[in-house]
Amino acid sequence: MFSHKTSAKNNAVILSSLEIYNLLKTIQKSKQLISLSFEALPEHCLTSLIEVHHETKVLIFDEPYPALSDKLIASKDEAEFSLKLNGLPVKFKSKFILNNNKTLNDLYVPFPKEIYYPQKRQYHRFRTEFVDSIKAKVYLSRTRQLSCELINISLNGLCLRFPYSFASMFQLNQTIDDIYIELPDIKGFSIAAKIINARIENNYSHITLGLKINERKSNIEKTIQQFIFRTENI
């Protein structure tokens, strides 16, 4: 769809349905104006993404300014949507779905098959405090394991909460080679991570560690993304 010569090298075109969903949600939350254009339209319109429906794979945009004609919406031409996100261009194409509800002027569009976004993508961190407690185990040796609570997680790092009595067992820049995360209804996984910060909480009752994941394996990335995506839609 996008003829960018360097896209294969810099991984600029997003094809994963999960990554596309995550990026669309980010665009929706940014509330930015989006340029909408057709090959048959000499000038672009402005719209915004107001709803992202994962189950039906449908996007809903508000009525653009200036408004599009029914004839143009019913055309077989793909519309191109473009905006700037974090200072970088985002582009995707899709065809409109005819809206039979004449009282609404919203535009309905199926999920794009790919999105052009030329950067090393960053993934938001999901806080787990508002779902059931998620347990983790830290293995300091074959015979010593510590139970803790997962506070938040992203593809780049995680945050663990321990009783303060465990504080003396950790230090900054320490690498923990085996951290096992027990995700609900999803097979858990083990990672290695380095402690980059620590914070004492609740009048010395707990210590919270921020850790950077050392190695990002594709199967673990997929598990984390599936967990973040599924939990955000509960």
Secondary structure, 3 states (H helix, E strand, C coil): CCCCCCHHHHCCEECCHHHHHHHHHHHHHHCCCEEEECCCCCCCEEECEEEEECCCCEEEECCCECCCCHHHHCCCCCEEEEEEECCEEEEEEECCECCCCCCCCCEEEECCCCEECCCCCCCCCEECCCCCCCEEEEECCCCCEEEEEEEEECCCEEEEEEEHHHHHHCCCCCEEEEEEECCCCCCCEEEEEEEEEEEEECCCCEEEEEEEECCCCHHHHHHHHHHHHHHHCC
